[in-house]
Amino acid sequence: MEDTMVMNSPLGNVRLRALDGYLLSVQFTEDAEDPGNHDLLLLDVKSQLQAYFRGALKVFDIPVGLGGTTFQRQVWLEVNKVPYGQTVSYQKVACSLRKPEAVRAVGAANGANPLLMVIPCHRVIANTGELTGYAGGLWRKLKLLQMEARDQPGRQYSLGF
């Protein structure tokens, strides 16, 4: 049975959607927080996201249901390897997949990630270090990277304008 929840976060409200014990999506929303009754999975996801935003959780432990194409899933699984507080370029992800010419396709797949923060697509940046593209808004990508870097003196991120 499908369940959805809207939770509050420091970066705005987040809609969680789960089906049959698997998390399907984590997306920012303008919808109001939903304090209703929810299944244990969504309550656990909410708890893990809250810990993540506090800086107390670095790796999520959530069963996810990945849709998408084969290539999108490959990109998402590769992006999921990027450690907390680190970044990687779209080019590096493409090369890791042995498809160095697929930088734009990696960007498109990254932008289609339905599990924001859980699959850390915000950690993928341009070769130049520039922050480009994020389904939750570029300002949120910046805030997530700054949050993850808060314990790393000298590591700075900005939008560059």
Backbone as CSV, one residue per row, in Angstrom:
resi,resn,N_x,N_y,N_z,CA_x,CA_y,CA_z,C_x,C_y,C_z
1,MET,0.835,-1.176,0.000,0.000,0.000,0.000,0.885,1.247,0.000
2,GLU,0.526,2.230,-0.807,1.317,3.459,-0.887,1.003,4.386,0.280
3,ASP,2.064,5.008,0.793,1.917,5.978,1.863,2.769,7.191,1.501
4,THR,2.265,8.368,1.812,3.032,9.594,1.605,3.009,10.401,2.888
5,MET,4.059,11.193,3.055,4.176,12.045,4.227,4.880,13.328,3.781
6,VAL,4.480,14.444,4.344,5.215,15.684,4.146,5.793,16.070,5.498
7,MET,7.113,16.191,5.530,7.816,16.543,6.767,8.513,17.893,6.593
8,ASN,8.739,18.544,7.701,9.461,19.801,7.702,10.954,19.514,7.731
9,SER,11.736,20.361,7.051,13.192,20.267,7.109,13.758,21.680,7.134
10,PRO,15.018,21.843,7.468,15.623,23.176,7.468,15.636,23.833,6.081
11,LEU,15.417,23.045,5.024,15.439,23.577,3.655,14.060,23.604,3.019
12,GLY,13.039,23.479,3.825,11.673,23.466,3.312,11.051,22.094,3.487
13,ASN,9.783,22.007,3.193,9.072,20.748,3.372,9.497,19.718,2.335
14,VAL,9.455,18.459,2.769,9.892,17.336,1.948,8.771,16.306,1.900
15,ARG,8.427,15.876,0.681,7.423,14.825,0.503,8.139,13.479,0.381
16,LEU,7.731,12.526,1.216,8.239,11.162,1.190,7.145,10.271,0.627
17,ARG,7.524,9.350,-0.247,6.540,8.426,-0.805,7.114,7.019,-0.751
18,ALA,6.323,6.087,-0.228,6.757,4.700,-0.081,5.664,3.764,-0.577
19,LEU,6.097,2.588,-0.980,5.167,1.551,-1.440,5.722,0.191,-1.049
20,ASP,4.904,-0.602,-0.387,5.254,-1.986,-0.037,6.613,-2.104,0.650
21,GLY,6.912,-1.199,1.576,8.138,-1.301,2.353,9.371,-0.717,1.695
22,TYR,9.209,0.005,0.584,10.338,0.626,-0.110,10.087,2.112,-0.275
23,LEU,11.102,2.898,-0.022,11.020,4.335,-0.253,11.158,4.586,-1.748
24,LEU,10.210,5.312,-2.325,10.219,5.584,-3.764,10.701,6.992,-4.097
25,SER,10.371,7.955,-3.238,10.803,9.314,-3.562,10.931,10.178,-2.315
26,VAL,11.855,11.135,-2.431,12.084,12.185,-1.449,12.237,13.451,-2.273
27,GLN,11.245,14.325,-2.213,11.233,15.526,-3.048,10.822,16.737,-2.219
28,PHE,11.426,17.868,-2.511,10.996,19.105,-1.857,9.634,19.498,-2.399
29,THR,8.819,20.096,-1.527,7.458,20.460,-1.899,7.044,21.744,-1.190
30,GLU,6.067,22.394,-1.756,5.470,23.566,-1.105,4.279,23.145,-0.243
31,ASP,3.905,21.866,-0.294,2.771,21.376,0.494,3.062,21.484,1.986
32,ALA,2.002,21.594,2.756,2.117,21.722,4.211,2.537,20.399,4.842
33,GLU,3.185,20.513,5.996,3.578,19.339,6.765,2.339,18.513,7.097
34,ASP,2.505,17.192,7.085,1.408,16.259,7.297,1.704,15.412,8.535
35,PRO,1.143,15.772,9.690,1.432,15.034,10.916,0.593,13.765,11.106
36,GLY,-0.110,13.314,10.075,-1.016,12.168,10.189,-0.325,10.863,10.536
37,ASN,-1.099,9.802,10.545,-0.575,8.463,10.840,0.131,7.913,9.614
38,HIS,1.327,7.384,9.809,2.111,6.858,8.696,2.736,5.536,9.082
39,ASP,3.135,4.770,8.052,3.738,3.472,8.340,5.134,3.652,8.940
40,LEU,5.652,2.579,9.490,6.931,2.634,10.194,8.076,3.027,9.280
41,LEU,8.033,2.633,8.013,9.109,2.986,7.092,9.228,4.509,6.975
42,LEU,8.113,5.193,6.730,8.183,6.641,6.569,8.586,7.333,7.872
43,LEU,8.164,6.798,8.991,8.595,7.364,10.271,10.103,7.191,10.448
44,ASP,10.645,6.050,10.009,12.087,5.814,10.071,12.825,6.746,9.116
45,VAL,12.307,6.909,7.896,12.927,7.822,6.930,12.950,9.235,7.493
46,LYS,11.844,9.662,8.073,11.766,10.997,8.672,12.825,11.148,9.757
47,SER,12.944,10.144,10.609,13.929,10.176,11.692,15.358,10.247,11.138
48,GLN,15.638,9.452,10.098,16.977,9.473,9.506,17.268,10.812,8.838
49,LEU,16.291,11.376,8.140,16.494,12.686,7.518,16.728,13.766,8.570
50,GLN,15.994,13.709,9.665,16.198,14.681,10.741,17.610,14.564,11.308
51,ALA,18.085,13.331,11.497,19.452,13.111,11.985,20.472,13.617,10.962
52,TYR,20.212,13.392,9.683,21.089,13.884,8.620,21.193,15.406,8.684
53,PHE,20.068,16.087,8.794,20.076,17.548,8.840,20.792,18.080,10.090
54,ARG,20.801,17.310,11.168,21.528,17.711,12.377,23.023,17.430,12.245
55,GLY,23.415,16.675,11.218,24.812,16.294,11.049,25.160,15.027,11.807
56,ALA,24.147,14.340,12.336,24.372,13.135,13.138,24.299,11.847,12.321
57,LEU,23.931,11.933,11.047,23.819,10.747,10.190,24.541,11.039,8.879
58,LYS,25.442,10.138,8.517,26.234,10.333,7.302,25.829,9.374,6.184
59,VAL,25.252,8.235,6.551,24.852,7.216,5.575,23.434,6.751,5.925
60,PHE,22.553,6.781,4.933,21.181,6.337,5.153,21.092,4.816,5.082
61,ASP,20.201,4.259,5.887,19.931,2.822,5.882,18.431,2.654,5.655
62,ILE,18.048,2.725,4.378,16.642,2.733,3.999,16.455,1.827,2.793
63,PRO,15.475,0.920,2.820,15.195,0.131,1.614,14.534,1.029,0.557
64,VAL,15.144,1.091,-0.612,14.622,1.955,-1.664,14.170,1.126,-2.856
65,GLY,13.177,1.647,-3.549,12.707,1.062,-4.795,13.105,2.001,-5.919
66,LEU,14.070,1.584,-6.714,14.554,2.437,-7.800,13.830,2.127,-9.092
67,GLY,13.190,3.132,-9.631,12.611,3.023,-10.964,13.660,3.465,-11.959
68,GLY,13.236,4.156,-12.986,14.161,4.714,-13.957,14.669,3.699,-14.955
69,THR,15.493,4.186,-15.864,16.093,3.326,-16.883,17.303,2.613,-16.292
70,THR,17.826,1.662,-17.026,19.029,0.965,-16.589,20.174,1.960,-16.385
71,PHE,20.344,2.877,-17.343,21.420,3.864,-17.226,21.207,4.773,-16.017
72,GLN,19.989,5.235,-15.797,19.720,6.088,-14.638,20.069,5.357,-13.342
73,ARG,19.662,4.104,-13.241,19.980,3.337,-12.023,21.489,3.183,-11.852
74,GLN,22.221,2.972,-12.943,23.681,2.876,-12.866,24.273,4.182,-12.330
75,VAL,23.789,5.300,-12.838,24.270,6.603,-12.367,23.942,6.773,-10.890
76,TRP,22.713,6.490,-10.507,22.304,6.686,-9.118,23.121,5.806,-8.169
77,LEU,23.388,4.580,-8.572,24.188,3.687,-7.719,25.625,4.194,-7.608
78,GLU,26.160,4.749,-8.684,27.510,5.322,-8.649,27.533,6.572,-7.766
79,VAL,26.551,7.429,-7.924,26.461,8.651,-7.116,26.311,8.296,-5.641
80,ASN,25.637,7.212,-5.357,25.422,6.795,-3.974,26.730,6.417,-3.274
81,LYS,27.792,6.215,-4.024,29.103,5.873,-3.457,29.876,7.109,-2.982
82,VAL,29.424,8.304,-3.350,30.149,9.523,-2.984,29.971,9.756,-1.482
83,PRO,31.066,9.780,-0.734,30.960,9.913,0.721,30.423,11.270,1.161
84,TYR,29.826,11.259,2.312,29.340,12.468,2.980,30.469,13.493,3.034
85,GLY,30.155,14.729,2.683,31.142,15.791,2.762,32.095,15.858,1.587
86,GLN,31.935,14.989,0.609,32.808,14.971,-0.565,31.975,15.309,-1.801
87,THR,32.664,15.641,-2.872,31.986,15.865,-4.143,32.717,15.099,-5.236
88,VAL,32.044,14.965,-6.363,32.590,14.299,-7.536,32.053,15.047,-8.755
89,SER,32.777,15.003,-9.846,32.307,15.682,-11.054,31.422,14.752,-11.884
90,TYR,30.598,15.360,-12.714,29.785,14.589,-13.650,30.710,13.742,-14.539
91,GLN,31.845,14.338,-14.929,32.824,13.630,-15.768,33.345,12.388,-15.063
92,LYS,33.664,12.512,-13.774,34.185,11.364,-13.024,33.134,10.253,-12.932
93,VAL,31.876,10.630,-12.732,30.815,9.619,-12.694,30.737,8.913,-14.049
94,ALA,30.772,9.685,-15.130,30.726,9.102,-16.477,31.902,8.149,-16.692
95,CYS,33.086,8.557,-16.280,34.269,7.700,-16.433,34.167,6.449,-15.566
96,SER,33.631,6.586,-14.368,33.445,5.425,-13.486,32.516,4.389,-14.100
97,LEU,31.589,4.874,-14.922,30.646,3.979,-15.612,31.223,3.468,-16.940
98,ARG,32.478,3.845,-17.208,33.164,3.492,-18.464,32.446,4.076,-19.685
99,LYS,31.885,5.265,-19.482,31.199,5.985,-20.554,31.616,7.450,-20.496
100,PRO,32.907,7.733,-20.723,33.403,9.099,-20.541,32.730,10.141,-21.426
101,GLU,32.124,9.708,-22.503,31.439,10.636,-23.402,30.016,10.954,-22.927
102,ALA,29.569,10.331,-21.862,28.178,10.441,-21.425,27.974,11.464,-20.313
103,VAL,28.785,12.526,-20.299,28.690,13.515,-19.216,27.304,14.151,-19.154
104,ARG,26.770,14.554,-20.286,25.430,15.172,-20.299,24.349,14.175,-19.874
105,ALA,24.488,12.943,-20.303,23.521,11.902,-19.910,23.593,11.643,-18.411
106,VAL,24.799,11.687,-17.856,24.956,11.550,-16.402,24.246,12.709,-15.706
107,GLY,24.419,13.919,-16.233,23.741,15.081,-15.655,22.229,14.937,-15.698
108,ALA,21.722,14.454,-16.830,20.272,14.266,-16.964,19.769,13.198,-15.996
109,ALA,20.504,12.108,-15.879,20.101,11.026,-14.955,20.161,11.525,-13.520
110,ASN,21.215,12.268,-13.203,21.357,12.814,-11.860,20.182,13.734,-11.537
111,GLY,19.767,14.536,-12.524,18.650,15.450,-12.335,17.312,14.748,-12.184
112,ALA,17.239,13.494,-12.624,15.996,12.721,-12.515,15.947,11.872,-11.244
113,ASN,16.952,11.982,-10.396,17.005,11.218,-9.153,15.766,11.505,-8.303
114,PRO,14.960,10.477,-8.001,13.750,10.706,-7.208,13.999,10.710,-5.700
115,LEU,15.222,10.367,-5.283,15.503,10.200,-3.859,16.525,11.228,-3.380
116,LEU,16.111,12.507,-3.437,17.011,13.579,-3.038,17.538,13.348,-1.628
117,MET,18.781,13.620,-1.444,19.548,13.467,-0.208,19.865,12.009,0.081
118,VAL,18.902,11.101,-0.060,19.150,9.683,0.201,20.163,9.154,-0.811
119,ILE,19.941,9.425,-2.092,20.961,9.228,-3.119,21.517,10.626,-3.352
120,PRO,22.749,10.888,-2.914,23.248,12.260,-2.764,23.663,12.934,-4.071
121,CYS,22.706,13.170,-4.944,22.991,13.814,-6.230,23.491,15.235,-6.054
122,HIS,23.269,15.834,-4.888,23.785,17.182,-4.630,25.307,17.187,-4.543
123,ARG,25.928,16.036,-4.401,27.390,15.951,-4.303,28.074,15.900,-5.668
124,VAL,27.304,15.964,-6.740,27.870,15.945,-8.085,27.929,17.376,-8.606
125,ILE,29.138,17.786,-8.992,29.370,19.163,-9.428,30.139,19.159,-10.751
126,ALA,30.276,20.327,-11.351,31.020,20.457,-12.606,32.514,20.265,-12.368
127,ASN,33.247,19.919,-13.418,34.710,19.782,-13.338,35.370,21.036,-12.779
128,THR,34.777,22.182,-13.041,35.326,23.466,-12.606,35.088,23.734,-11.124
129,GLY,34.292,22.885,-10.487,33.905,23.104,-9.099,32.612,23.886,-8.976
130,GLU,32.077,24.321,-10.113,30.834,25.084,-10.129,29.661,24.183,-9.756
131,LEU,28.711,24.767,-9.034,27.503,24.031,-8.681,26.506,24.209,-9.819
132,THR,26.113,23.110,-10.403,25.170,23.153,-11.520,24.034,22.186,-11.250
133,GLY,22.830,22.612,-11.562,21.654,21.759,-11.535,21.363,21.042,-10.234
134,TYR,20.138,21.116,-9.803,19.649,20.328,-8.675,18.132,20.423,-8.690
135,ALA,17.474,19.280,-8.651,16.011,19.234,-8.728,15.357,20.008,-7.592
136,GLY,16.027,20.115,-6.450,15.475,20.848,-5.313,15.814,22.328,-5.334
137,GLY,16.499,22.778,-6.368,16.921,24.173,-6.464,18.387,24.303,-6.108
138,LEU,19.088,25.114,-6.872,20.527,25.273,-6.688,20.886,25.781,-5.294
139,TRP,20.035,26.636,-4.729,20.325,27.148,-3.392,20.305,26.019,-2.360
140,ARG,19.450,25.010,-2.568,19.421,23.884,-1.637,20.665,23.017,-1.799
141,LYS,21.111,22.840,-3.038,22.348,22.087,-3.279,23.492,22.746,-2.512
142,LEU,23.586,24.068,-2.627,24.616,24.811,-1.912,24.494,24.587,-0.407
143,LYS,23.307,24.713,0.134,23.106,24.552,1.584,23.458,23.128,2.042
144,LEU,23.094,22.120,1.246,23.429,20.739,1.606,24.938,20.531,1.631
145,LEU,25.634,21.048,0.618,27.088,20.910,0.579,27.745,21.677,1.725
146,GLN,27.254,22.864,2.018,27.791,23.634,3.143,27.551,22.906,4.465
147,MET,26.365,22.328,4.609,26.039,21.589,5.820,26.993,20.402,5.990
148,GLU,27.218,19.671,4.905,28.096,18.497,4.988,29.555,18.898,5.197
149,ALA,29.935,20.097,4.800,31.320,20.550,4.932,31.576,21.307,6.227
150,ARG,30.572,21.442,7.070,30.738,22.304,8.253,31.838,21.829,9.191
151,ASP,32.170,20.548,9.146,33.251,20.036,9.998,34.576,19.951,9.248
152,GLN,34.647,20.567,8.068,35.856,20.510,7.251,36.376,21.925,7.027
153,PRO,37.223,22.417,7.928,37.738,23.783,7.786,38.384,23.981,6.412
154,GLY,38.091,25.117,5.819,38.664,25.434,4.512,37.851,24.966,3.342
155,ARG,36.905,24.081,3.547,36.074,23.598,2.445,34.918,24.567,2.287
156,GLN,34.887,25.278,1.190,33.868,26.297,0.970,33.148,26.026,-0.336
157,TYR,31.870,26.313,-0.354,31.064,26.211,-1.561,30.305,27.514,-1.720
158,SER,30.137,27.933,-2.966,29.313,29.099,-3.235,28.710,28.942,-4.628
159,LEU,27.720,29.744,-4.911,27.065,29.692,-6.217,27.874,30.429,-7.284
160,GLY,28.845,31.194,-6.892,29.742,31.808,-7.838,29.181,33.018,-8.571
161,PHE,28.116,33.612,-8.058,27.663,34.876,-8.677,27.418,35.912,-7.640
